[in-house]
Amino acid sequence: MRQLRFRLAISRAQLLQYYQGRTAALSVITEQGVRLQVSLHHFRPFVGHDGLNGRFEIELTPEQQLHRLSRLS
């Protein structure tokens, strides 16, 4: 499986716009230079009072489907 890492720093105000239906997915560029679109609902466990912040790792199946998403820091 392929593992990719990326950082996110999204404020609480920005997240509210996402959750109000304006955006269904986040577009990120990984540390490896790959652009990914990840459905916003996958990030819900990582949202805090200050928004969505941290370094994340995503594991993709050979079919490029999300297998696992975790926060590293």
N, CA, C and O atoms as a GROMACS GRO file, in nm:
protein
  292
    1MET      N    1   0.083  -0.118   0.000
    1MET     CA    2   0.000   0.000   0.000
    1MET      C    3   0.087   0.124   0.000
    1MET      O    4   0.198   0.124   0.053
    2ARG      N    5   0.036   0.227  -0.058
    2ARG     CA    6   0.110   0.353  -0.072
    2ARG      C    7   0.078   0.444   0.047
    2ARG      O    8  -0.038   0.463   0.083
    3GLN      N    9   0.183   0.501   0.107
    3GLN     CA   10   0.167   0.593   0.219
    3GLN      C   11   0.216   0.731   0.179
    3GLN      O   12   0.326   0.745   0.126
    4LEU      N   13   0.133   0.833   0.204
    4LEU     CA   14   0.166   0.970   0.171
    4LEU      C   15   0.142   1.058   0.293
    4LEU      O   16   0.050   1.033   0.371
    5ARG      N   17   0.225   1.161   0.309
    5ARG     CA   18   0.213   1.251   0.424
    5ARG      C   19   0.188   1.394   0.378
    5ARG      O   20   0.234   1.437   0.272
    6PHE      N   21   0.113   1.468   0.462
    6PHE     CA   22   0.083   1.608   0.431
    6PHE      C   23   0.049   1.683   0.559
    6PHE      O   24   0.016   1.622   0.661
    7ARG      N   25   0.056   1.814   0.553
    7ARG     CA   26   0.022   1.901   0.666
    7ARG      C   27  -0.105   1.977   0.635
    7ARG      O   28  -0.132   2.013   0.520
    8LEU      N   29  -0.183   2.001   0.740
    8LEU     CA   30  -0.303   2.082   0.728
    8LEU      C   31  -0.305   2.186   0.839
    8LEU      O   32  -0.266   2.159   0.952
    9ALA      N   33  -0.350   2.306   0.805
    9ALA     CA   34  -0.372   2.413   0.902
    9ALA      C   35  -0.496   2.488   0.856
    9ALA      O   36  -0.487   2.583   0.779
   10ILE      N   37  -0.611   2.444   0.904
   10ILE     CA   38  -0.739   2.501   0.863
   10ILE      C   39  -0.807   2.556   0.988
   10ILE      O   40  -0.832   2.482   1.083
   11SER      N   41  -0.838   2.684   0.987
   11SER     CA   42  -0.899   2.747   1.104
   11SER      C   43  -1.042   2.698   1.125
   11SER      O   44  -1.103   2.638   1.036
   12ARG      N   45  -1.093   2.725   1.243
   12ARG     CA   46  -1.231   2.687   1.275
   12ARG      C   47  -1.329   2.757   1.180
   12ARG      O   48  -1.426   2.696   1.135
   13ALA      N   49  -1.305   2.884   1.151
   13ALA     CA   50  -1.393   2.960   1.061
   13ALA      C   51  -1.394   2.899   0.921
   13ALA      O   52  -1.499   2.890   0.858
   14GLN      N   53  -1.278   2.859   0.872
   14GLN     CA   54  -1.271   2.796   0.740
   14GLN      C   55  -1.345   2.663   0.739
   14GLN      O   56  -1.414   2.630   0.643
   15LEU      N   57  -1.330   2.585   0.847
   15LEU     CA   58  -1.399   2.456   0.855
   15LEU      C   59  -1.550   2.473   0.855
   15LEU      O   60  -1.622   2.392   0.796
   16LEU      N   61  -1.599   2.577   0.920
   16LEU     CA   62  -1.743   2.601   0.922
   16LEU      C   63  -1.796   2.621   0.781
   16LEU      O   64  -1.906   2.575   0.749
   17GLN      N   65  -1.720   2.688   0.696
   17GLN     CA   66  -1.761   2.705   0.556
   17GLN      C   67  -1.769   2.569   0.487
   17GLN      O   68  -1.862   2.544   0.411
   18TYR      N   69  -1.672   2.483   0.512
   18TYR     CA   70  -1.675   2.350   0.453
   18TYR      C   71  -1.799   2.273   0.497
   18TYR      O   72  -1.869   2.213   0.416
   19TYR      N   73  -1.826   2.277   0.629
   19TYR     CA   74  -1.937   2.200   0.682
   19TYR      C   75  -2.073   2.258   0.644
   19TYR      O   76  -2.174   2.189   0.655
   20GLN      N   77  -2.077   2.382   0.600
   20GLN     CA   78  -2.202   2.442   0.554
   20GLN      C   79  -2.235   2.400   0.412
   20GLN      O   80  -2.329   2.452   0.352
   21GLY      N   81  -2.160   2.307   0.358
   21GLY     CA   82  -2.192   2.249   0.229
   21GLY      C   83  -2.124   2.312   0.110
   21GLY      O   84  -2.153   2.277  -0.004
   22ARG      N   85  -2.034   2.404   0.135
   22ARG     CA   86  -1.966   2.469   0.023
   22ARG      C   87  -1.858   2.382  -0.039
   22ARG      O   88  -1.823   2.398  -0.156
   23THR      N   89  -1.805   2.290   0.041
   23THR     CA   90  -1.700   2.202  -0.008
   23THR      C   91  -1.719   2.063   0.052
   23THR      O   92  -1.745   2.050   0.172
   24ALA      N   93  -1.707   1.960  -0.029
   24ALA     CA   94  -1.724   1.823   0.019
   24ALA      C   95  -1.590   1.752   0.038
   24ALA      O   96  -1.584   1.648   0.104
   25ALA      N   97  -1.483   1.808  -0.021
   25ALA     CA   98  -1.353   1.741  -0.014
   25ALA      C   99  -1.242   1.845   0.001
   25ALA      O  100  -1.255   1.960  -0.040
   26LEU      N  101  -1.133   1.801   0.062
   26LEU     CA  102  -1.014   1.883   0.073
   26LEU      C  103  -0.916   1.841  -0.034
   26LEU      O  104  -0.899   1.722  -0.061
   27SER      N  105  -0.851   1.937  -0.093
   27SER     CA  106  -0.746   1.909  -0.189
   27SER      C  107  -0.613   1.939  -0.121
   27SER      O  108  -0.591   2.051  -0.074
   28VAL      N  109  -0.526   1.841  -0.115
   28VAL     CA  110  -0.397   1.857  -0.048
   28VAL      C  111  -0.286   1.816  -0.143
   28VAL      O  112  -0.305   1.734  -0.233
   29ILE      N  113  -0.170   1.875  -0.121
   29ILE     CA  114  -0.050   1.833  -0.192
   29ILE      C  115   0.040   1.768  -0.088
   29ILE      O  116   0.078   1.831   0.010
   30THR      N  117   0.074   1.644  -0.111
   30THR     CA  118   0.153   1.568  -0.014
   30THR      C  119   0.299   1.611  -0.018
   30THR      O  120   0.343   1.681  -0.109
   31GLU      N  121   0.372   1.568   0.084
   31GLU     CA  122   0.516   1.595   0.089
   31GLU      C  123   0.588   1.531  -0.028
   31GLU      O  124   0.699   1.572  -0.064
   32GLN      N  125   0.527   1.430  -0.089
   32GLN     CA  126   0.585   1.362  -0.204
   32GLN      C  127   0.547   1.430  -0.336
   32GLN      O  128   0.587   1.384  -0.443
   33GLY      N  129   0.469   1.539  -0.330
   33GLY     CA  130   0.432   1.614  -0.449
   33GLY      C  131   0.308   1.565  -0.520
   33GLY      O  132   0.281   1.606  -0.633
   34VAL      N  133   0.231   1.479  -0.456
   34VAL     CA  134   0.110   1.422  -0.516
   34VAL      C  135  -0.010   1.504  -0.469
   34VAL      O  136  -0.022   1.533  -0.350
   35ARG      N  137  -0.099   1.541  -0.560
   35ARG     CA  138  -0.222   1.611  -0.523
   35ARG      C  139  -0.331   1.507  -0.499
   35ARG      O  140  -0.355   1.418  -0.581
   36LEU      N  141  -0.397   1.519  -0.383
   36LEU     CA  142  -0.506   1.428  -0.346
   36LEU      C  143  -0.631   1.507  -0.313
   36LEU      O  144  -0.624   1.620  -0.265
   37GLN      N  145  -0.745   1.448  -0.340
   37GLN     CA  146  -0.872   1.500  -0.291
   37GLN      C  147  -0.926   1.399  -0.193
   37GLN      O  148  -0.945   1.282  -0.226
   38VAL      N  149  -0.951   1.446  -0.070
   38VAL     CA  150  -0.997   1.357   0.036
   38VAL      C  151  -1.129   1.412   0.090
   38VAL      O  152  -1.139   1.530   0.123
   39SER      N  153  -1.228   1.327   0.097
   39SER     CA  154  -1.358   1.367   0.148
   39SER      C  155  -1.344   1.422   0.289
   39SER      O  156  -1.275   1.365   0.373
   40LEU      N  157  -1.410   1.532   0.314
   40LEU     CA  158  -1.398   1.602   0.441
   40LEU      C  159  -1.442   1.516   0.560
   40LEU      O  160  -1.388   1.532   0.670
   41HIS      N  161  -1.536   1.427   0.541
   41HIS     CA  162  -1.584   1.348   0.654
   41HIS      C  163  -1.476   1.258   0.715
   41HIS      O  164  -1.487   1.219   0.831
   42HIS      N  165  -1.372   1.226   0.639
   42HIS     CA  166  -1.263   1.144   0.693
   42HIS      C  167  -1.184   1.218   0.801
   42HIS      O  168  -1.118   1.154   0.883
   43PHE      N  169  -1.190   1.351   0.801
   43PHE     CA  170  -1.113   1.430   0.896
   43PHE      C  171  -1.187   1.462   1.025
   43PHE      O  172  -1.127   1.519   1.116
   44ARG      N  173  -1.313   1.429   1.035
   44ARG     CA  174  -1.393   1.465   1.154
   44ARG      C  175  -1.329   1.424   1.287
   44ARG      O  176  -1.334   1.502   1.382
   45PRO      N  177  -1.270   1.304   1.297
   45PRO     CA  178  -1.210   1.267   1.427
   45PRO      C  179  -1.094   1.356   1.470
   45PRO      O  180  -1.054   1.355   1.586
   46PHE      N  181  -1.039   1.434   1.378
   46PHE     CA  182  -0.920   1.514   1.405
   46PHE      C  183  -0.950   1.662   1.425
   46PHE      O  184  -0.858   1.741   1.448
   47VAL      N  185  -1.075   1.702   1.416
   47VAL     CA  186  -1.113   1.843   1.430
   47VAL      C  187  -1.115   1.880   1.578
   47VAL      O  188  -1.175   1.811   1.660
   48GLY      N  189  -1.047   1.990   1.610
   48GLY     CA  190  -1.044   2.041   1.747
   48GLY      C  191  -1.110   2.177   1.755
   48GLY      O  192  -1.165   2.226   1.657
   49HIS      N  193  -1.103   2.238   1.872
   49HIS     CA  194  -1.164   2.369   1.892
   49HIS      C  195  -1.100   2.476   1.804
   49HIS      O  196  -1.166   2.574   1.767
   50ASP      N  197  -0.974   2.458   1.771
   50ASP     CA  198  -0.904   2.557   1.688
   50ASP      C  199  -0.908   2.524   1.539
   50ASP      O  200  -0.849   2.596   1.459
   51GLY      N  201  -0.973   2.417   1.502
   51GLY     CA  202  -0.983   2.379   1.361
   51GLY      C  203  -0.920   2.243   1.335
   51GLY      O  204  -0.931   2.151   1.416
   52LEU      N  205  -0.856   2.232   1.221
   52LEU     CA  206  -0.795   2.107   1.178
   52LEU      C  207  -0.648   2.134   1.150
   52LEU      O  208  -0.613   2.196   1.049
   53ASN      N  209  -0.563   2.087   1.238
   53ASN     CA  210  -0.420   2.116   1.228
   53ASN      C  211  -0.339   1.989   1.253
   53ASN      O  212  -0.378   1.904   1.332
   54GLY      N  213  -0.227   1.979   1.184
   54GLY     CA  214  -0.135   1.870   1.210
   54GLY      C  215  -0.074   1.812   1.083
   54GLY      O  216  -0.099   1.856   0.971
   55ARG      N  217   0.007   1.711   1.107
   55ARG     CA  218   0.070   1.637   0.999
   55ARG      C  219  -0.001   1.502   0.993
   55ARG      O  220  -0.020   1.436   1.095
   56PHE      N  221  -0.040   1.463   0.873
   56PHE     CA  222  -0.122   1.344   0.854
   56PHE      C  223  -0.054   1.246   0.760
   56PHE      O  224   0.031   1.282   0.679
   57GLU      N  225  -0.094   1.120   0.774
   57GLU     CA  226  -0.049   1.016   0.682
   57GLU      C  227  -0.173   0.945   0.630
   57GLU      O  228  -0.262   0.908   0.706
   58ILE      N  229  -0.176   0.927   0.500
   58ILE     CA  230  -0.286   0.856   0.436
   58ILE      C  231  -0.228   0.731   0.369
   58ILE      O  232  -0.122   0.736   0.306
   59GLU      N  233  -0.297   0.622   0.384
   59GLU     CA  234  -0.256   0.497   0.321
   59GLU      C  235  -0.360   0.462   0.217
   59GLU      O  236  -0.479   0.456   0.246
   60LEU      N  237  -0.314   0.440   0.094
   60LEU     CA  238  -0.401   0.410  -0.019
   60LEU      C  239  -0.384   0.265  -0.062
   60LEU      O  240  -0.274   0.210  -0.059
   61THR      N  241  -0.493   0.206  -0.104
   61THR     CA  242  -0.489   0.071  -0.160
   61THR      C  243  -0.428   0.078  -0.300
   61THR      O  244  -0.411   0.188  -0.353
   62PRO      N  245  -0.395  -0.036  -0.360
   62PRO     CA  246  -0.346  -0.034  -0.498
   62PRO      C  247  -0.446   0.028  -0.596
   62PRO      O  248  -0.407   0.074  -0.704
   63GLU      N  249  -0.574   0.030  -0.560
   63GLU     CA  250  -0.677   0.090  -0.645
   63GLU      C  251  -0.694   0.239  -0.616
   63GLU      O  252  -0.788   0.302  -0.666
   64GLN      N  253  -0.603   0.296  -0.535
   64GLN     CA  254  -0.604   0.438  -0.497
   64GLN      C  255  -0.721   0.477  -0.408
   64GLN      O  256  -0.763   0.593  -0.407
   65GLN      N  257  -0.775   0.382  -0.333
   65GLN     CA  258  -0.883   0.409  -0.238
   65GLN      C  259  -0.821   0.429  -0.099
   65GLN      O  260  -0.718   0.368  -0.067
   66LEU      N  261  -0.884   0.512  -0.017
   66LEU     CA  262  -0.834   0.537   0.116
   66LEU      C  263  -0.848   0.411   0.202
   66LEU      O  264  -0.956   0.352   0.211
   67HIS      N  265  -0.739   0.371   0.262
   67HIS     CA  266  -0.739   0.256   0.352
   67HIS      C  267  -0.732   0.302   0.498
   67HIS      O  268  -0.801   0.248   0.585
   68ARG      N  269  -0.647   0.406   0.523
   68ARG     CA  270  -0.628   0.454   0.659
   68ARG      C  271  -0.583   0.599   0.654
   68ARG      O  272  -0.507   0.639   0.566
   69LEU      N  273  -0.632   0.677   0.750
   69LEU     CA  274  -0.589   0.816   0.768
   69LEU      C  275  -0.555   0.834   0.914
   69LEU      O  276  -0.636   0.801   1.001
   70SER      N  277  -0.437   0.885   0.942
   70SER     CA  278  -0.397   0.906   1.081
   70SER      C  279  -0.322   1.037   1.096
   70SER      O  280  -0.257   1.084   1.003
   71ARG      N  281  -0.331   1.094   1.216
   71ARG     CA  282  -0.254   1.217   1.245
   71ARG      C  283  -0.122   1.174   1.308
   71ARG      O  284  -0.119   1.096   1.403
   72LEU      N  285  -0.013   1.226   1.254
   72LEU     CA  286   0.120   1.193   1.306
   72LEU      C  287   0.160   1.290   1.416
   72LEU      O  288   0.225   1.250   1.512
   73SER      N  289   0.123   1.416   1.402
   73SER     CA  290   0.156   1.516   1.505
   73SER      C  291   0.058   1.631   1.499
   73SER      O  292   0.069   1.725   1.578
   0.00000   0.00000   0.00000
